Amino acid sequence: MKSKKQEIALHKKVWCKIRYYQQLHDLSNKDLAAFIGVSERTLLEYDKNAANITLGKIENFLKSEDLELNELLGL
């Protein structure tokens, strides 16, 4: 019988890592929103449900911080 371990969705994992990176590097919501290319209000919506974050937005963040995805996920 398969274990019913609940998996965390990839978009949620990535968003949590972005927020963690933000805290580690003392970035304001204003700066983070600018890096991603969204409004500060959208950041709060992503906190509730990050399913709408696109790969383009994630890529914008990675480029602005000169990061690779594997570096972000390794935090």
Secondary structure as UniProt FT lines:
FT   HELIX           10..24
FT   TURN            25..26
FT   HELIX           29..36
FT   HELIX           40..48
FT   HELIX           50..52
FT   HELIX           55..64
FT   TURN            65..66
FT   HELIX           69..73
//
